[in-house]
Amino acid sequence: MTPPTNHKTQPPGPRYLIPHLLSYFRQPLKCYQDLAIRHGQPFSVPFPLGGRMAVTGCPAHIGRIFKGGAGLYRAVDATAGVFYGENSLVSLEGEAYAHMRRLLMVPILRHPASAAGLMRDAALRAFADQAVAQRFGMLDKARAITLDVILGAVFGVLDERERLEFVEAIHGLQGSIGFFAVFVKALRRDFGPWSPWGRFVRARAKCYALIEARIAAADAAKDDADGSVLAHWVSLRDPLGGPAMTRPQIRDNLLTLLFAGHDSTAVALAWSMYWTHCEPGILITLLDELEGYAGTLDIDLLGDTPYLDAVCREALRMHPVAPGVARRLNTAMELGGFNLPAGDVVMACIDLASHDPAIYPDPHRFRPERYFERNYGHDEFLPFGGGERRCPGASLAFMETRVALATLVCKFRFKLMEKPSLKACWSHGIRRPETSVRMMLEGRS
């Protein structure tokens, strides 16, 4: 429901931050749905990093936000660079962002068949030693798969010692980030190795040291033959023949890829496995479509698998890792009849759009068939965001989810050991299943 045009400056909504946050973190979707019913869309809420945030799940509003252009927005959090580094794509704005994005996008899927092979092999390795009739956490397995894939894509071939060093360092970094430090700038202070921010700073320094050693080795080799992201970035040249990317730029963006590029994909894979085994009819239909792939594991046979794609899309719709896409206004913006002032934040709310019954009938039901009944626009299906700042790894993440899911259901037989209404919870700034998605391996195909 959209309010009539009234040209007020601020959409209505709750006034006080703490009561709103308590309500939101208890039940994020219900909180926003209740506010949309009470106030219409957009509504506004107090924003933890300053100002207010206009929230909307209306496709027309979302399209307006995504078409705003880079000049309309600036960084939501001016200190975001403290996480991944000031050279990370997520920390940049304007032309600097557009230029870096062009450089970073090139190698992500330069060799799609090779990348898909990495994903297939990582899925097989994750269960090579898994005992039959023994329980395991699918989320833990999914994280091992996606981290294995991103390390191979980023660095090429690593020996076992190097791989384990990176795995330990990335897990250490992931475990060091406190949830509230993401939203409360006052907590980002280093009071020593036992303080929350101190642990993060030291964990990041360990990752930096490993990454910088690999950059130096790739720079000395001057060889792009392994097809890795790092080798490609090191080989890039500017018009004068010098390096197109500095070492700090490569370092910060490699850290972003390693940290942000595997956990969200692991969550999507875990939810896909959950729903595939929660609804038996879905697994039967999926295996029927994948019959040819099951016999050979030939990646080329995954080229035309619409039901597999639909299952992965429905998992992303039902359980987006982020509630929405936020932008801080650099200049005033008109949205839904309201004149939003510069400095405020706008959010294209993935949660509201993904659970709107006018867009997705029976939205709380996992139903892949809906993607054969109609096409969904970028302002209706937006798990990777949209516009100029859409997730640059979206294609890689979606490919990884579908290849790993296809490989697992074709080569292994699983039993779901979870309740039928598994919920999501917050973890390290994203949302994941509230458990590890407990399953049991029943056999191998």
C-alpha positions in Angstrom: 0.0 0.0 0.0 1.4 3.3 -1.1 0.4 6.7 0.5 -1.1 9.4 -1.6 1.2 12.1 -2.9 1.6 14.7 -0.1 5.1 16.0 -0.4 5.9 15.7 3.3 9.6 15.5 4.1 9.5 12.4 6.3 7.5 9.2 5.9 5.7 8.2 9.2 7.1 5.6 11.5 8.5 4.9 15.0 10.4 7.7 16.6 12.8 6.0 19.0 15.8 3.8 18.1 16.1 1.3 20.9 12.4 0.2 21.1 12.4 -0.1 17.3 15.6 -2.2 17.3 14.3 -4.5 20.0 11.1 -5.1 18.0 13.0 -5.5 14.7 15.6 -8.0 15.9 13.0 -10.1 17.6 11.0 -10.6 14.3 12.5 -8.6 11.4 9.9 -9.5 8.8 6.9 -9.1 11.0 8.2 -5.8 12.4 8.4 -4.3 8.9 5.1 -5.8 7.7 3.3 -4.4 10.7 4.9 -0.9 10.0 3.8 -1.2 6.4 0.3 -2.0 7.3 0.1 0.8 9.9 1.9 3.6 7.9 1.9 2.5 4.3 5.0 2.4 2.1 7.5 4.0 2.4 7.5 4.2 6.1 10.6 5.4 8.1 12.6 4.2 11.1 15.4 5.6 13.1 18.8 4.5 11.7 21.5 3.3 14.0 24.3 5.1 12.1 22.5 8.4 12.1 19.3 10.0 10.6 16.3 8.1 9.5 15.7 5.4 6.9 12.8 5.3 4.5 11.8 1.7 4.0 9.8 0.3 1.0 9.1 -3.1 -0.6 7.0 -1.5 -3.3 8.4 -2.5 -6.8 7.8 1.0 -8.2 9.8 2.6 -5.3 12.5 -0.1 -5.5 12.9 0.7 -9.3 13.2 4.4 -8.4 15.9 3.6 -5.8 17.9 1.4 -8.2 17.7 3.9 -11.0 18.9 6.8 -8.9 22.5 6.8 -10.2 25.8 6.9 -8.4 25.7 10.7 -7.9 22.5 10.5 -5.8 24.1 8.4 -3.1 27.1 8.2 -0.8 28.3 5.6 1.6 25.7 4.6 4.3 28.6 4.4 6.8 31.4 6.8 6.2 33.7 4.5 8.3 32.9 1.3 6.4 36.5 1.1 5.2 37.6 0.0 8.7 36.2 -3.5 8.0 37.7 -4.4 4.6 40.0 -1.5 4.0 39.6 1.9 2.4 40.3 0.5 -1.1 37.6 -2.2 -0.9 34.8 -1.8 -3.5 32.2 -1.6 -0.6 34.0 1.5 0.7 34.2 3.5 -2.5 31.7 6.0 -4.0 31.1 7.7 -7.3 33.6 7.4 -10.2 36.1 5.7 -7.9 33.5 3.0 -7.3 32.6 2.7 -11.0 36.2 2.4 -12.0 37.1 -0.2 -9.4 33.9 -2.2 -10.2 34.9 -2.4 -13.9 38.3 -3.8 -12.9 37.0 -6.3 -10.5 34.1 -7.7 -12.6 36.4 -8.9 -15.4 37.8 -12.1 -13.9 34.9 -13.3 -11.8 33.5 -15.7 -14.5 36.2 -15.6 -17.2 36.3 -19.4 -17.3 32.8 -20.5 -16.3 33.3 -24.2 -17.0 36.5 -24.3 -14.9 34.7 -22.4 -12.1 31.8 -24.9 -12.2 34.3 -27.8 -12.1 35.9 -26.3 -8.9 32.4 -26.1 -7.4 31.5 -29.7 -8.3 34.8 -31.0 -6.9 34.6 -29.0 -3.7 31.1 -30.5 -3.0 32.4 -34.0 -3.6 35.4 -33.4 -1.3 33.3 -32.1 1.5 31.6 -35.5 1.8 34.4 -37.8 0.8 35.1 -38.8 4.4 31.6 -38.4 5.8 30.4 -41.5 7.6 27.1 -43.0 6.7 24.4 -42.8 9.4 26.3 -40.0 11.2 24.7 -36.6 11.7 26.4 -33.4 10.5 25.6 -29.7 10.0 24.8 -28.8 6.5 25.7 -25.2 7.1 29.2 -26.2 8.3 29.6 -28.4 5.2 28.4 -25.6 2.9 30.9 -23.2 4.4 33.7 -25.7 3.8 32.5 -26.0 0.2 32.2 -22.3 -0.6 35.4 -21.4 1.2 37.2 -24.1 -0.8 35.7 -22.7 -4.0 36.6 -19.1 -3.3 40.2 -19.9 -2.3 40.6 -21.9 -5.6 39.0 -19.1 -7.7 41.0 -16.3 -6.0 44.5 -17.9 -5.6 44.5 -20.9 -8.0 46.3 -24.0 -6.7 47.3 -23.8 -3.0 49.2 -26.5 -1.2 47.6 -28.0 1.9 49.5 -25.9 4.4 48.6 -22.6 2.7 45.0 -23.7 2.3 44.7 -24.5 6.0 46.4 -21.2 7.0 43.8 -19.3 5.0 40.9 -21.3 6.3 42.1 -20.7 9.9 42.6 -17.0 9.3 39.3 -16.4 7.6 37.4 -18.4 10.3 39.3 -16.3 12.9 38.3 -13.0 11.2 34.7 -14.2 10.9 34.5 -15.1 14.5 36.1 -11.9 15.7 33.4 -9.5 14.4 30.8 -8.6 17.0 27.3 -8.0 15.7 26.9 -4.6 17.3 30.2 -3.4 16.0 28.7 -3.5 12.5 26.0 -1.0 13.6 27.5 1.0 16.5 30.6 3.0 15.6 31.5 3.8 19.2 32.4 0.1 19.7 35.1 0.2 17.0 38.0 1.0 19.3 41.0 -1.2 19.9 41.5 -1.6 23.7 43.9 -4.5 23.2 43.8 -8.2 22.0 41.0 -9.1 24.5 38.6 -6.3 23.4 36.1 -7.1 20.6 37.5 -4.6 18.1 41.0 -5.5 19.1 40.4 -9.1 18.2 39.0 -8.1 14.9 42.0 -5.8 14.1 44.5 -8.6 14.8 42.5 -11.2 13.0 42.4 -8.9 9.9 46.1 -8.3 10.1 46.7 -12.1 10.0 44.6 -12.3 6.8 46.4 -9.3 5.3 49.8 -10.9 5.9 48.7 -14.1 4.1 47.2 -12.2 1.2 50.2 -9.9 0.8 52.5 -12.9 0.6 50.4 -14.3 -2.2 50.3 -11.0 -4.0 54.1 -10.8 -3.9 54.4 -14.3 -5.3 51.9 -13.6 -8.1 53.7 -10.3 -8.9 57.0 -12.1 -9.1 55.6 -14.9 -11.3 54.0 -12.4 -13.7 51.9 -15.2 -15.1 48.1 -15.2 -15.7 48.1 -18.8 -16.9 46.3 -20.3 -13.8 43.2 -18.2 -14.4 43.0 -17.1 -10.8 41.5 -13.7 -9.8 44.7 -12.7 -8.1 46.9 -13.5 -11.2 44.5 -11.5 -13.4 44.4 -8.5 -11.2 48.2 -8.4 -10.9 48.5 -8.6 -14.7 46.2 -5.7 -15.4 47.9 -2.6 -16.8 46.8 1.0 -17.2 47.1 3.0 -20.5 50.7 3.9 -19.6 51.8 0.3 -19.0 51.9 0.5 -15.2 49.8 -1.7 -12.8 46.1 -0.9 -13.0 45.7 -1.8 -9.4 47.9 -1.0 -6.4 48.8 -3.7 -3.9 46.6 -2.2 -1.2 43.7 -2.2 -3.7 44.3 -5.8 -4.6 44.7 -6.7 -0.9 41.5 -5.0 0.3 39.4 -6.4 -2.5 40.8 -9.9 -2.1 39.8 -9.8 1.6 36.3 -8.6 0.6 36.0 -11.5 -1.8 37.3 -14.1 0.7 35.2 -12.8 3.6 32.0 -11.7 2.0 32.2 -14.1 -1.0 31.6 -17.4 0.8 29.4 -17.2 3.9 26.3 -15.8 2.2 26.6 -18.4 -0.6 27.0 -21.1 2.1 23.7 -19.9 3.7 21.9 -20.1 0.4 23.2 -23.6 -0.2 22.2 -24.8 3.3 18.7 -23.4 2.9 18.4 -25.1 -0.6 19.4 -28.4 0.9 16.9 -27.9 3.8 13.9 -27.2 1.5 14.9 -29.9 -1.0 14.7 -32.5 1.8 11.9 -30.9 3.7 9.5 -31.3 0.7 10.0 -34.8 -0.8 8.2 -33.9 -4.1 10.8 -31.2 -4.7 13.7 -33.6 -4.5 11.9 -36.1 -6.8 11.3 -33.5 -9.4 14.8 -32.2 -9.1 16.4 -35.7 -9.5 14.3 -36.4 -12.5 15.6 -33.2 -14.2 19.2 -34.0 -13.2 19.2 -37.7 -14.4 21.7 -37.0 -17.1 24.1 -35.1 -14.8 23.8 -37.7 -12.1 25.4 -40.3 -14.4 28.4 -38.3 -15.5 28.7 -35.1 -13.5 29.4 -33.4 -16.8 29.1 -29.7 -16.1 27.7 -29.1 -19.6 24.6 -31.0 -18.7 23.7 -28.3 -16.1 23.2 -25.8 -18.9 19.4 -26.3 -19.2 18.1 -27.1 -15.8 15.1 -24.7 -15.1 13.8 -26.5 -12.1 17.2 -26.5 -10.4 17.4 -22.7 -11.1 13.9 -22.3 -9.7 14.8 -24.2 -6.4 17.8 -22.0 -5.9 15.8 -18.8 -6.6 13.1 -19.8 -4.2 15.6 -20.4 -1.4 17.1 -17.0 -2.0 13.6 -15.4 -2.0 12.5 -17.2 1.2 15.7 -16.5 3.1 17.6 -13.4 1.9 20.8 -13.0 3.9 20.2 -9.3 4.1 16.9 -7.6 4.8 17.4 -4.9 2.2 19.6 -2.6 0.2 20.4 0.7 1.9 21.7 3.9 0.3 22.4 7.2 2.0 21.2 10.2 0.0 23.8 12.7 -1.3 21.0 15.0 -2.5 17.2 15.1 -1.8 15.0 12.5 -3.4 11.3 12.2 -4.0 9.9 8.7 -3.1 6.3 7.7 -2.9 5.1 11.3 -2.5 7.7 12.2 0.2 10.7 14.5 -0.2 13.5 12.8 1.5 16.3 15.1 2.7 20.0 14.7 1.9 21.7 12.6 4.5 18.8 10.3 5.2 18.9 6.6 4.1 16.6 4.8 1.7 16.1 1.0 1.8 14.8 -1.2 -1.0 13.4 -3.8 1.4 14.2 -7.4 0.1 12.1 -8.9 3.0 8.9 -7.0 2.2 9.2 -7.5 -1.6 10.0 -11.2 -1.3 7.0 -11.8 1.1 4.4 -9.6 -0.6 1.4 -11.8 -1.5 0.6 -9.5 -4.3 3.9 -10.4 -5.9 4.4 -14.0 -4.6 1.0 -15.7 -3.8 1.3 -17.8 -0.6 4.7 -16.3 0.1 5.5 -18.4 3.1 5.3 -21.6 1.1 8.4 -23.0 -0.7 7.2 -23.3 -4.2 9.7 -23.3 -7.1 6.9 -23.7 -9.6 6.0 -20.0 -9.2 9.0 -19.1 -11.5 7.4 -21.0 -14.4 4.1 -19.1 -14.0 5.5 -15.6 -14.4 8.7 -13.6 -14.9 9.9 -11.5 -12.0 11.5 -8.1 -12.5 14.7 -6.8 -10.9 12.4 -4.7 -8.6 10.6 -7.8 -7.4 13.3 -10.5 -7.1 16.4 -8.8 -5.6 18.4 -11.1 -3.3 21.6 -9.6 -4.7 20.4 -6.0 -4.6 20.2 -4.0 -7.7 21.3 -0.9 -9.6 24.9 0.2 -10.0 25.8 -1.4 -6.6 24.3 -4.8 -7.3 26.5 -7.5 -5.8 29.4 -8.0 -8.2 29.6 -11.7 -7.3 25.9 -12.5 -7.9 26.5 -14.7 -11.0 29.3 -16.6 -9.3 27.2 -17.1 -6.1 24.2 -18.4 -8.0 26.3 -20.7 -10.1 28.0 -22.1 -7.0 24.7 -22.8 -5.3 23.2 -24.6 -8.2 26.3 -26.7 -9.1 26.9 -27.7 -5.4 23.2 -28.5 -4.9 23.0 -30.6 -8.1 26.2 -32.5 -7.2 25.1 -33.2 -3.6 21.6 -34.5 -4.4 22.9 -36.6 -7.3 25.8 -38.3 -5.6 24.6 -38.6 -2.0 21.4 -39.6 -0.1 20.5 -37.4 2.9 17.9 -37.4 5.6 16.9 -34.1 7.2 17.0 -34.2 11.0 15.4 -30.8 11.5 12.0 -29.6 12.5 9.7 -28.5 9.7 9.7 -24.8 10.5 13.4 -23.8 10.8 13.8 -20.1 11.4 16.6 -17.6 10.6 18.8 -15.8 13.0 21.5 -13.1 12.8 25.2 -14.0 12.7 28.2 -11.8 11.8 25.9 -9.2 10.2 24.0 -11.6 7.9 21.1 -14.0 8.5 21.5 -17.7 8.5 19.5 -20.8 9.7 19.1 -20.8 13.5 20.8 -24.2 13.6 23.5 -25.8 11.5 20.7 -27.6 9.5 21.2 -31.0 10.9 21.2 -33.9 8.4 22.4 -37.4 8.1 24.1 -39.2 5.2 22.2 -42.3 4.3 24.3 -43.5 1.4 26.2 -42.7 -1.8 24.8 -43.0 -5.3 
